[in-house]
Amino acid sequence: MPTVAREGQYRLVVNTRENDFEPPHVHVWVGNEDVCRIELNGGRFMDEPPSGEYRNILQAYTRHAEAVRRTWDEIHHR
């Protein structure tokens, strides 16, 4: 699971093994916990983020969205 970016307490991770039916997405980790996923085509949360973290996580993702997408495409060849 390569970490694509770190932004404050958040770590944006692209898993190397994903189900074919899942849309392209990034996992957001805080410490040792996978707290939510963000769908790359629309930038929407696939899971409810931790309370009070919605805006901060979305801002962190937005700053690194291009690198996240590039990494997803390289790993999953989609």
Steps between C-alpha positions, in 0.01 A plus 500: 500500500699797380457826682450763232502804727508613859315811606506577870345203679367350176665240283357436153548138397425306181453129567668264257214250523150625439182336374431552130149628572623785722554840342845659516550631853754595765506393862548768764692388807536678832772335704448124471136522397346499152226756568333550161530478122460766232380409150739649243261566210276734698696580815218376723537307822418131471489469881402751765816683615565547871285765663636850441760384245302527174642832381860434608512159333346634181750787488791261551370273225445791260860615537626154401223382266719489187771291666239269651334442161832445326599241763162323480526476120859371513412230755164389361554564126152643456 
